[in-house]
Amino acid sequence: MPPFPIVDSHVHFYDPARLSYGWAKRLPEALQKAHGPAAFRAATGPVAVEKVAVVEFLVDPGLHIQEAQVGEELARANPLVGAIVANVPVERGSAIEPDLEKLAVMPHVRSIRRILDGQYDQVLEPPFVAGVQAVGRHGLPFEFGVSHYGLVFAIELARRCPDTQFILDHLATPGIRYGLWEPWASQIAELARLPNVVAKISGVLAGVDPQRWDAAQVVPYLDHAIDCFGFDRLMFGSDWPMLTLTASYADWLDVVETTIAGASALEQRKLFRDTAVRVYRLED
C-alpha cells in the first residue's frame, strides 16, 4: 500500500432512510442499506485514506439539493469528507442557475456530476450544453458519468465547453469482460488531448466479469489511461461501495499498484493524492 495517506476521489455515502434512491432497489440487498464513513473505514482496513470525495448517488428527481445538504452534514461531522460532488439536472439549461447558487454557498461542494447514460439524445442539445457551461462559470468542474459506448458524446461536449473543467469518471467503464479495446482506446486518447479534461482511475472493475477476472485483464486499460493523461491528470478512486460487487478495497488497490509499480515516488503520489487535492481544492 502507498507509504503516505491517500485521497480517494470517488466514494458514495448514502442513507436510503433519509433520501430516496429508487434505482438502487435493483442492487443486491447488501448495497441497499446505508453506507457511510464508519463502514468505509472498516472496508479500507490498514490503508491510510486521509480524504474522500463523496459523489452523488443518483438520488430521485428533485432531491439533489437535499442530497448535497446531507453531504455537508457528513463533512462537518467527519474530517474524512473533503469534497462533495453534487448532482444538478444540467439538461434544464439556464434554469439550473438557482440550484448552482444554492450549491455555491455549501463549502464542500467542489464539482457537479450528471450521468450521461440514457441521456445521449440530449447531451449535445443547446440546453444541456448551456447547463454545463453554467457549471463552469460558477467555477466548478463537470463530471462525466459515461459508459465507453457514449464517449463520442463526452468528447464533443468537452469541445463545446472549453472554459469548463471536465472530470471523466471510471475511464468510461471500458468493456473489459468482452475484450473491447477499440474504439475506447482511440477515444480516450482523443479526450485526453483536450486540455480541460482530467480522469479518474476508478470504477473500472464494473467492466469485468465479476466471477472471472484478474489483474492481467485490467492493467492494459490503466496503462493506456496513464499514457494518454499522464499522472498530472489522473486521480485514484475506488467507487466504494459499488466496488464490492466485484472486489475488495485491497484487491482494487493491488491492481492499481501493480500497474504503476515502475512509476516514480512523485508520480505515485500524484495519482494517489496530489491530483485530487488540486482538482477538488482540498487544501482550501
C-alpha positions in Angstrom: 0.0 0.0 0.0 1.2 3.6 -0.5 3.6 4.9 2.2 1.6 8.0 2.6 -2.1 8.9 3.3 -4.1 8.7 0.0 -7.1 10.6 -1.3 -10.0 8.5 -2.7 -11.6 10.7 -5.4 -14.8 8.6 -5.8 -16.9 7.1 -3.0 -20.6 7.0 -2.3 -22.0 7.7 1.1 -25.8 7.4 1.2 -28.7 6.5 3.5 -32.0 5.3 2.0 -33.7 6.1 5.2 -33.0 9.8 4.6 -33.2 10.1 0.9 -34.9 8.1 -1.9 -32.7 6.3 -4.4 -35.3 4.4 -6.4 -32.9 2.9 -8.9 -30.9 1.4 -6.1 -33.7 -1.0 -5.3 -32.3 -3.1 -8.2 -29.0 -3.5 -6.3 -28.1 -6.5 -4.1 -29.7 -6.2 -0.7 -26.3 -5.5 1.0 -26.0 -2.3 -1.1 -29.5 -1.1 -0.4 -28.6 -0.2 3.3 -26.9 2.9 4.5 -23.2 3.2 3.7 -21.1 5.9 5.5 -17.7 6.8 6.8 -17.6 4.1 9.5 -18.3 1.3 7.0 -15.8 2.8 4.6 -13.1 2.8 7.3 -13.8 -0.8 8.0 -13.6 -1.7 4.3 -10.2 0.1 3.8 -8.6 -1.6 6.8 -5.0 -0.7 7.2 -5.0 1.6 4.1 -4.5 5.2 5.3 -7.2 7.3 3.5 -7.0 10.9 4.6 -9.8 12.4 2.4 -12.5 11.3 0.1 -14.7 12.9 -2.5 -18.3 11.9 -1.9 -20.0 11.5 -5.2 -23.8 11.9 -5.8 -25.7 8.6 -5.9 -28.4 9.4 -8.5 -31.0 10.5 -5.9 -34.6 10.6 -7.0 -35.6 13.7 -9.1 -36.0 16.9 -7.1 -33.8 15.8 -4.2 -30.4 16.8 -5.5 -30.1 19.9 -3.3 -31.1 17.9 -0.2 -28.5 15.2 -1.1 -25.8 17.9 -1.2 -27.0 19.2 2.2 -26.8 15.7 3.7 -23.3 15.6 2.3 -22.4 18.8 4.1 -23.7 17.4 7.3 -21.4 14.4 6.9 -18.4 16.7 6.1 -19.0 18.8 9.2 -19.1 15.6 11.3 -16.3 13.7 9.6 -13.0 15.2 8.5 -12.6 12.3 6.1 -15.1 14.0 3.8 -13.1 16.6 1.9 -15.3 17.2 -1.2 -18.8 16.7 -2.3 -19.7 16.0 -6.0 -23.3 17.2 -6.3 -26.0 16.3 -8.9 -27.6 19.0 -11.0 -30.0 18.5 -13.9 -27.9 20.4 -16.4 -30.3 19.4 -19.2 -32.5 22.2 -17.9 -30.1 24.8 -19.2 -30.2 28.2 -17.7 -32.9 27.1 -15.3 -30.3 25.5 -13.1 -28.8 28.8 -12.1 -30.8 28.9 -8.8 -29.5 25.4 -8.0 -25.9 26.4 -8.7 -26.3 29.5 -6.5 -27.6 27.3 -3.6 -24.7 24.9 -4.0 -22.1 27.7 -4.3 -22.6 28.6 -0.6 -22.0 25.0 0.5 -18.3 24.9 1.5 -17.6 21.3 0.5 -19.3 21.2 -3.0 -16.4 21.1 -5.4 -17.9 19.5 -8.5 -21.1 18.7 -10.4 -21.9 15.3 -11.9 -24.6 14.2 -14.3 -25.0 10.7 -15.6 -24.9 10.8 -19.4 -26.1 7.2 -19.9 -29.7 7.3 -21.0 -29.5 11.0 -22.0 -27.4 10.8 -25.1 -30.2 12.2 -27.2 -29.9 15.4 -25.0 -26.2 15.7 -24.3 -25.4 17.9 -27.3 -28.7 19.8 -27.4 -28.4 23.5 -26.6 -30.0 23.3 -23.1 -27.6 20.6 -21.9 -24.6 22.4 -23.3 -25.7 25.7 -21.7 -26.2 23.9 -18.3 -22.6 22.5 -18.4 -21.3 25.9 -19.4 -23.1 27.4 -16.4 -21.4 24.9 -14.2 -18.0 26.2 -15.5 -19.0 29.8 -14.9 -19.6 29.0 -11.3 -16.1 27.8 -11.0 -17.0 24.1 -10.7 -15.8 21.1 -12.7 -18.3 18.9 -14.5 -18.0 15.2 -14.2 -18.9 12.7 -16.9 -20.9 9.7 -15.8 -20.5 7.9 -19.2 -20.0 4.4 -20.5 -17.5 3.5 -23.2 -20.1 3.5 -25.9 -21.0 7.1 -25.1 -17.5 8.6 -25.2 -18.1 10.2 -28.5 -20.7 12.5 -26.8 -18.4 13.2 -23.9 -15.6 14.3 -26.3 -17.9 16.6 -28.2 -19.4 18.1 -25.1 -15.9 18.9 -23.7 -15.0 20.5 -27.0 -18.1 22.7 -26.9 -17.4 23.8 -23.3 -13.7 24.8 -23.4 -14.0 27.0 -20.3 -15.4 24.2 -18.1 -13.1 21.7 -16.4 -14.2 18.2 -17.0 -13.6 15.0 -15.0 -14.0 11.6 -16.6 -15.3 9.0 -14.1 -14.2 5.4 -14.3 -12.3 5.8 -17.5 -15.7 5.4 -19.1 -16.0 1.8 -17.8 -14.3 0.0 -20.7 -15.9 -3.3 -21.8 -13.1 -5.4 -20.4 -15.2 -8.5 -20.0 -15.8 -8.6 -23.7 -12.2 -7.8 -24.7 -13.2 -4.5 -26.2 -10.3 -2.2 -26.8 -11.4 -0.1 -29.7 -12.9 2.4 -30.1 -12.4 3.0 -26.4 -8.6 3.3 -26.6 -8.7 5.8 -29.5 -11.5 7.9 -27.9 -9.7 8.0 -24.5 -6.6 9.3 -26.4 -8.8 11.9 -28.2 -10.4 13.0 -25.0 -7.0 13.3 -23.3 -5.8 15.7 -26.0 -8.4 18.2 -24.7 -6.6 20.3 -22.0 -9.8 20.8 -20.0 -10.2 17.1 -19.1 -8.8 15.1 -16.3 -9.8 11.5 -15.4 -10.3 9.1 -12.5 -8.9 5.6 -12.3 -12.0 4.4 -10.6 -14.9 2.1 -11.2 -13.0 0.2 -13.9 -13.9 -3.2 -12.4 -17.5 -2.6 -13.3 -16.4 -3.5 -16.8 -15.1 -7.0 -15.9 -16.9 -10.3 -15.3 -17.2 -10.2 -11.5 -16.8 -14.0 -11.3 -13.9 -14.4 -13.8 -11.3 -11.6 -13.9 -7.7 -10.9 -12.9 -5.3 -8.0 -12.9 -3.8 -9.0 -16.2 -7.1 -8.1 -17.9 -7.3 -4.7 -16.3 -3.7 -3.4 -16.3 -3.5 -2.6 -20.1 -6.5 -0.3 -19.8 -5.0 1.5 -16.8 -1.6 1.7 -18.6 -3.3 3.3 -21.6 -5.0 5.9 -19.5 -1.7 6.8 -17.9 0.0 7.0 -21.3 -2.8 9.4 -22.5 -3.4 11.6 -19.5 -0.2 11.3 -17.5 0.0 11.3 -13.7 -0.8 15.1 -13.5 -4.3 14.5 -14.9 -5.2 11.2 -13.2 -6.8 10.5 -9.8 -7.2 7.3 -7.9 -10.7 6.4 -6.9 -12.4 3.3 -5.5 -16.1 3.7 -6.4 -16.9 2.2 -3.0 -19.2 0.5 -2.1 -20.2 -0.3 -5.7 -16.6 -1.8 -5.9 -17.7 -4.6 -3.6 -19.9 -6.1 -6.4 -16.6 -7.3 -7.8 -13.7 -6.9 -5.4 -12.5 -5.7 -2.0 -10.8 -2.3 -1.5 -7.4 -4.1 -1.1 -8.0 -6.0 -4.3 -8.5 -2.8 -6.3 -5.6 -1.1 -4.7 -3.4 -4.0 -5.6 -4.4 -3.8 -9.3 -3.5 -0.1 -9.4 -0.2 -0.6 -7.5 0.7 -3.5 -9.9 0.0 -1.1 -12.8 2.2 1.7 -11.5 5.0 -0.4 -10.0 7.6 1.2 -12.2 6.4 4.8 -11.6 8.5 7.2 -9.5 7.6 8.1 -6.0 6.4 11.5 -7.2 4.2 10.0 -9.9 2.6 7.6 -7.5 1.9 10.5 -5.1 0.3 12.5 -7.9 -2.0 9.5 -8.7 -2.9 8.6 -5.2 -3.1 12.1 -3.7 -1.8 15.3 -5.4 -4.1 15.5 -8.5 -7.2 15.0 -6.4 -6.0 17.6 -3.9 -5.6 20.1 -6.7 -8.8 19.3 -8.7 -11.0 19.2 -5.7 -9.2 22.1 -3.9 -8.8 20.1 -0.7 -6.3 22.5 0.8 -8.7 25.5 0.5 
